[in-house]
Every structure is written in C-alpha cells, then in structure tokens.
C-alpha cells in the first residue's frame, strides 16, 4: 500500500501468510513497514502462527491497525476486530509503550466511507490517530506515510544513543609462539618457531643471507632478551633444539649502535656459524690437542 512491495492480496481474510517488508521514503525519513498477518484469538498463547507473528511486532516502533470498513462478512465490524487484536497484544505483553495508529481502508467504496464516518469518533475518543485511505484509489496514502515518518523519527530520536565503540582485532599468527632464551651451562639457547625457522631457511654460505638473519633476529628482540639473560660479547648462543641447532659466537649490536653491523652481509655476530654437532667435535679436537701438547711438554 505504501511501499513498492508486492505481497499477495485477495478479497478474503488472512491472505497474508508471512510478514512482508517494504521500504518507505517520506521526505528525508526512510523507514521499513512490516505487513504482519492478521492475528486470531489465542495468538498470544501460540494458536496458529501467532507467536511467530508477534515476535515481528516486537521490533516495530509504531503499530498500525488497518481496519476494513467494507468487510463482506456481516457479523464483523472494525471495532470488534481492533479489540481482538489489542487483547492479544496485551496478553503477549511488552507493547504498551508503542504508539498506535488506526487506518480505515476502502473509503473509496460508499459503504466503506459511511462506516468510517460512524466509527471514527469512537476511535479518536480512545486516543487513536485515525487516517482514512483507499489502497486501490491511492487516497490518503501520502498523508499517512508522512505521519508515520514523523512518529518513527521521534522514536529514533528518543532512543538512547549508544556510544560507538571501535573494536580492533589483531589476530595472532597461528605459528607465532614467540621465543624464549634459556641460560644453560656455558651457553645460551634460543628456542621459538620464528628464530628456528629463520635459521633453517638461511644459507650460511651467503653473506647477504647471514646479515638478513641477524637483522630479523634483532627486530624480533632476541638480542634484548639475551642481554636480560646475562649474555655478553663472545658468549656462545645456540638457536634451536640440541639435535638441530646452530651455534654462534655472539657479538651484540644494541649496546654499541648500528655502526657495529657494518655493511649487509658483513655482520660479525654470525661469523662462521656451525651446527651444534660440529661444534662439539671441534671442542673434542681442541681438548685432544691440548692433552697431546701436555704429554710432549718438556721442561728446560
């Protein structure tokens, strides 16, 4: 009737089987109208689809009763229909604060206009705002649409304004478990998904790759954590678990400045990195050599 929606319409009651939505523009106000199927006695207790329809009514800012003033059934009258619907709304509860508007439809028909003139004073005496319209002849629809727009705008203005809260979600990478620095006997071990993966990906025969690894570890905070753990220049640093580790003689750059890094690919903090197994073999060889020198030592 007011929007461009095209619901099923026929000349018998309860034609509308499901709520139909339509958007109405009246001046600067845009609002949505829900055409809800007619309610029957007992709807508030779940009879028919009453509860389902009433849940849609709960979401409306204003309730509009459309009464047929030219009903074919002689036993029906608009005021009785209105009383039935209002009784169900009252039993359902929670809708007493919603403004009501009554629309008397089919006033283009002589009998409909006569009945509208008869019942209008009673409706206004009950406090209803009443509009006479004809959906077929498009009579009174503009006035109705603007009146509803005013009520909707007032309801929106009266609604408490919620402060907009901006929520920023920064999900943690699935493989970002951070890293830890553990002081072990004679060296410091760095464990963590990122540093271990970066070490595995680095070609230690490529000076550029070694320098890039040093920069990444510094940005990750490995140097800072090593200092907190008590590491000093020249200490042995192991990255990775024991069976798959790379060993470095650590030369910190944070305390001395960026100039210690030199050119990319010449980072002396990672000179000649060796796997842990190779490092152990080198140590054993050094001890064997020291023992041999001691065995052959002759005093003057």
Secondary structure, 3 states (H helix, E strand, C coil): CCCCCCCCCCCCCCCCCCCEEEEEEECCEEEEEEECCCCCCCHHHCCCCHHHHHHHHHCCCEEEEEEECCCCCCCCCHHHHHHHHHHHHHHHCCCCCCEEEEEEECCCCHHHHHHHHHHHHHHHHCCCEEEECECCCCECHHHHHHHHHHHHHHHHHHCCCCCCCCCCCCCCCCCCCCEEEEEECCEEEEEEHHHHHHHHHCCCCCHHHHHHHHHHHHHHCHHHHHHHHCCCCCCEEEECCHHHCEEEECCCCCCCCHHHHCCCCCCHHHCCCEEHHHHHHHHHHHHHHHHHHHHCCCCC
